[in-house]
């Protein structure tokens, strides 16, 4: 639109590219495509409804459709932007309150990183001061919401916009549990205490570690190495290399990522550490016990010595060896004891499954991030009801996957083959993890799959396909029962046989 500058969001760029308009001036020049195409459509008397009767007009009709949709996105984004910049607007107040809560926590985390960069730890007095300051800022943000009488829907939408921003930048949703996890990692990094982060798949273990590692790095990039059976010691410690200097071949030592992190005071993230050859892992045994200021001798560099800088530690992630994770090595107890072990569970662990009175709040909040677009525009493809339904379904699957069936509170799904009330084993061998849930919502929100748009099945259809792809029939049957139970909380017909066929049960 003539009054709307290009917002440079994903959906805007897609429409502009389709209209062959994206150029170097796109960021500063007004976007006139919608008005141009609408004027052309009026002049030529072309409407999208005419396409069915006149196939030869399909290209022109597509242009009209693209321009109209671009106009809608720009207008909606402009409306959101105006609301967020209006001081007394309810959405702006809710947005600023949600943003302030995140910034307050980030400010606390920066204190830990800055202390380490200054080669010191925070005193207990400082920790109390910054903690009280954080608590004060959080309460102040809540008071603003209460005083302005912000409606729950407005607060939820504003939180979704902020969560979408942090999820896009850090690949993390900073709910209460994640805030605690990140805080623990910052404290451990400041004091030089290595941490073993354990938990099931798709739970953001690695992303939490990467977020903290990046905060200690000058370029804000995490120091990361992915563990696998082919890793060589050279990748961690370093190796001798031959280089040419002034016409002569010279032997020099190229530092590995572990050595660099020790010298620079940055936490090293080792993902899936128990996939690495135990012989390689043994090289870490002594290093994990060292503290900031200690001197390490690099045997591979002819006995060169370096001083460990504060901020260095190892953040190792692992799915611990079990029947479920058979490819993982069992960590030696003496090696494991060198870490502070930080277990992470799936969100909403204490919330009953399939309970309308107590929905899974953390997972619902995560799902709601895709109810809005990058620019805060409401999604036409991921509706709040569908996001909430998927969050409840994912929550049930995660609890039935990670806990003994008897410990899963709520209306337990079962079947005639087994009574799971007293079952000591998890009822499922697979689940819809938080990461998988985000993948589902993202694929639908992008609108690139014909099955999710133009009257398609949307979120529900992708979820059904995901369940149908589960390896074990018992898992698919369990998910069928959960879907049926979720349907019992609503009105409308339920195609029992059709859904069983769709889920391959």
SVG drawing of the C-alpha trace seen along z (x, -y; Angstrom):
<svg xmlns="http://www.w3.org/2000/svg" viewBox="-22 -7 85 65">
<polyline fill="none" stroke="black" stroke-width="0.4" points="0.0,0.0 1.2,-3.5 1.3,-4.4 2.9,-1.2 6.6,-0.7 7.8,2.9 7.8,4.7 10.3,7.3 8.6,10.2 8.6,13.7 5.1,13.6 5.6,10.1 8.8,11.1 7.1,14.2 4.4,12.1 6.8,9.4 9.0,12.0 6.1,13.6 5.1,10.2 8.7,9.7 8.9,6.5 11.6,7.3 14.5,4.9 17.2,2.9 14.6,0.1 12.1,2.5 13.2,1.5 12.7,-2.2 10.2,-2.6 6.5,-2.5 4.9,0.8 2.3,-0.1 1.6,3.4 -1.8,3.9 -3.2,0.7 -1.6,1.1 -3.1,4.6 -6.5,3.7 -6.7,0.7 -5.7,3.0 -8.3,5.5 -11.0,2.8 -9.9,1.6 -9.8,5.1 -12.9,6.2 -11.0,9.3 -12.0,11.0 -10.7,14.2 -14.2,15.7 -14.0,15.5 -11.0,17.9 -13.2,21.0 -15.1,19.8 -12.1,18.3 -9.0,20.4 -7.0,18.1 -7.3,15.4 -5.6,17.6 -2.3,15.7 -3.9,12.3 -6.2,13.7 -3.2,15.0 -1.6,11.6 -4.7,10.1 -4.8,12.6 -1.2,12.1 -1.5,8.4 -4.7,8.5 -3.0,10.8 0.0,8.6 -2.2,5.7 -3.9,7.6 -0.6,8.5 0.7,4.9 -2.5,3.4 -2.6,5.9 1.1,5.4 0.6,1.7 -2.4,2.0 -0.3,4.1 2.6,1.7 0.3,-1.3 -1.1,0.5 2.3,1.5 3.6,-2.1 0.4,-3.7 1.3,-4.2 -2.2,-3.6 -3.2,-0.8 -4.0,2.4 -2.0,4.6 1.0,2.2 0.8,2.4 0.6,6.2 3.4,6.4 5.7,4.1 5.0,6.0 5.8,9.4 8.9,7.8 10.0,6.3 9.8,9.7 12.2,11.2 14.6,8.3 14.6,8.3 15.7,12.0 18.2,11.3 19.7,8.5 20.3,10.9 22.0,13.4 24.2,10.7 25.5,10.0 26.8,13.5 28.5,13.4 30.0,9.9 31.3,11.0 33.1,14.0 34.6,11.7 36.0,9.6 37.5,12.7 35.4,12.8 32.1,14.3 29.2,12.4 29.0,12.0 26.0,13.2 25.1,9.6 25.1,8.9 23.1,12.0 20.4,10.9 20.4,7.4 20.0,8.5 17.4,11.1 15.4,8.6 15.6,6.2 14.4,8.9 11.5,9.7 10.6,6.0 10.6,5.6 8.4,8.7 5.9,7.5 5.9,4.1 5.1,5.6 2.2,7.6 0.9,4.5 0.8,2.7 -1.4,5.4 -3.7,5.4 -4.1,1.6 -4.8,1.4 -7.4,4.2 -5.9,6.1 -8.1,8.9 -6.7,12.4 -6.9,12.7 -5.0,9.5 -2.3,10.6 -2.0,14.0 -1.7,12.5 1.0,10.0 2.9,12.8 2.7,14.8 4.3,11.9 7.2,11.7 7.6,15.4 7.8,15.5 10.6,12.9 12.6,14.9 11.9,18.2 13.1,16.8 16.3,15.3 17.2,18.0 15.2,21.1 13.9,21.1 10.7,20.4 11.5,18.8 8.9,20.2 9.4,20.7 11.2,24.0 13.5,22.7 14.3,19.6 15.4,21.9 17.5,24.1 19.3,21.1 19.9,19.4 21.5,22.6 23.8,22.8 24.9,19.2 25.8,19.7 27.7,22.9 29.6,21.2 30.5,18.3 31.9,20.6 33.6,23.0 31.4,26.0 30.7,28.3 27.2,29.5 25.6,32.7 22.2,31.9 20.0,35.0 16.5,35.5 14.4,37.0 14.6,36.0 13.2,32.8 13.3,30.9 15.7,28.0 18.7,29.3 21.1,28.3 19.5,24.9 19.6,23.9 23.3,24.7 24.0,22.9 22.2,19.8 24.4,19.5 27.6,20.3 26.9,17.5 26.5,15.0 30.2,15.5 31.5,15.2 32.5,11.8 30.8,12.6 27.8,14.1 28.2,17.3 28.0,20.5 31.1,22.8 29.6,26.2 30.7,29.6 28.4,32.5 29.3,35.8 29.4,38.9 31.4,42.1 33.7,40.7 35.0,37.8 38.8,37.6 40.7,36.2 42.1,33.5 38.7,31.9 38.7,31.2 42.3,30.6 44.1,29.7 46.7,31.1 50.1,30.5 50.0,29.1 52.5,28.3 52.6,24.7 54.9,22.9 56.7,19.8 59.3,17.9 59.8,20.9 60.3,23.3 57.9,25.9 57.1,25.3 55.3,27.4 52.7,25.5 49.9,26.6 46.4,25.8 44.2,25.3 41.1,27.4 37.7,26.0 38.3,27.2 41.6,25.5 40.2,22.3 37.3,22.2 39.7,22.7 41.8,19.8 38.9,17.5 36.6,18.3 33.6,19.7 31.5,22.7 31.9,25.5 28.7,27.3 29.3,31.0 26.0,32.4 25.2,36.1 28.4,36.7 27.7,40.4 27.9,41.0 31.6,40.2 34.2,43.0 34.9,43.4 38.7,43.3 38.2,39.7 36.0,38.8 38.8,39.9 40.8,36.8 38.3,34.7 38.7,36.5 41.3,34.2 40.0,31.0 36.6,31.3 38.1,31.1 40.0,28.0 38.9,24.5 39.4,21.0 43.0,20.0 44.4,23.5 47.2,24.3 46.6,27.1 49.5,28.8 48.6,29.5 50.5,32.8 49.6,32.7 51.4,29.3 54.7,30.5 53.8,29.6 52.5,26.1 50.7,24.6 47.6,22.5 45.7,20.8 41.9,21.7 40.0,18.4 36.9,17.9 33.7,18.7 35.1,22.0 33.3,25.2 31.7,28.0 28.0,28.2 27.4,31.8 24.0,33.0 22.9,36.7 20.0,39.0 21.2,41.6 21.7,45.1 18.6,47.3 16.4,49.7 15.1,46.6 18.5,45.1 20.5,48.2 23.1,46.5 24.4,44.4 27.3,45.5 26.8,45.8 28.8,43.0 31.5,44.1 30.3,43.2 33.7,41.5 33.3,39.4 29.7,38.6 30.5,37.5 32.7,34.8 29.6,33.0 26.8,31.2 23.8,33.2 20.9,31.1 17.8,33.2 15.2,31.6 11.7,33.0 9.0,32.3 6.9,29.2 3.8,29.4 4.9,32.5 2.5,32.0 -0.5,31.2 -3.0,34.0 -3.5,35.2 -6.7,34.4 -8.1,32.1 -10.0,29.1 -9.8,27.5 -6.0,27.6 -4.5,27.3 -0.8,27.7 0.2,24.0 3.8,24.1 3.1,26.2 0.0,24.1 2.2,21.0 4.7,22.6 2.1,23.6 0.5,20.1 3.8,18.6 2.6,19.8 -0.8,18.2 1.0,15.0 3.4,14.3 6.9,12.7 5.2,9.3 2.5,10.0 -0.2,10.6 -2.7,13.3 -2.1,16.5 -4.9,17.6 -3.6,21.2 -2.9,21.9 -5.9,20.9 -5.8,20.7 -8.1,23.7 -5.9,25.9 -2.8,24.8 -4.4,25.5 -5.6,28.9 -2.1,29.9 -0.6,28.7 -2.9,31.0 -2.3,33.9 1.5,33.4 1.4,33.1 -0.4,36.4 2.0,38.2 5.1,36.8 3.8,37.9 2.9,41.3 6.3,41.6 8.5,40.3 6.8,41.6 5.5,44.9 1.9,45.2 0.8,45.3 2.5,41.9 0.6,40.1 -2.2,38.2 -5.5,37.6 -7.9,39.6 -5.6,42.4 -6.1,43.7 -6.1,47.5 -7.4,50.4 -8.9,53.9 -5.4,55.5 -4.0,53.9 -4.9,52.2 -2.2,49.4 -3.2,48.1 -0.5,50.2 1.9,50.2 5.5,49.4 6.6,48.8 5.9,45.8 2.9,46.6 4.5,45.2 7.8,45.7 7.5,42.5 5.8,39.1 5.2,35.6 8.1,33.8 8.0,30.0 10.4,29.8 8.2,31.9 5.2,29.8 7.0,26.7 7.9,28.4 4.2,29.2 3.0,25.7 5.8,24.1 5.1,26.3 1.4,25.4 2.0,21.7 4.3,21.5 1.3,22.5 3.5,24.4 1.6,27.7 -1.6,27.9 -3.0,30.2 -2.9,27.4 -4.5,24.6 -7.5,23.9 -9.9,26.0 -7.2,28.5 -6.8,30.3 -4.4,27.8 -2.8,28.6 -5.0,31.7 -4.0,33.3 -0.3,32.9 -0.7,34.3 -2.6,37.3 0.2,37.9 2.8,37.6 1.0,40.2 0.5,42.6 4.3,42.5 5.0,43.7 6.7,47.1 4.7,49.1 1.0,49.7 0.6,49.6 1.8,45.9 -0.7,45.1 -3.5,46.8 -2.6,44.8 -2.7,41.6 -6.1,42.5 -7.4,42.9 -6.1,39.5 -7.6,37.9 -10.9,39.5 -10.8,38.3 -10.0,34.8 -13.0,34.9 -15.2,36.0 -14.5,32.5 -16.2,30.9 -19.3,31.3 -19.7,32.7 -19.6,36.1 -16.5,38.4 -15.5,40.6 -14.2,43.5 -13.5,46.0 -12.3,43.3 -9.7,42.0 -8.5,45.5 -7.9,46.1 -6.2,42.7 -3.9,43.5 -3.2,47.0 -4.6,48.7"/>
</svg>
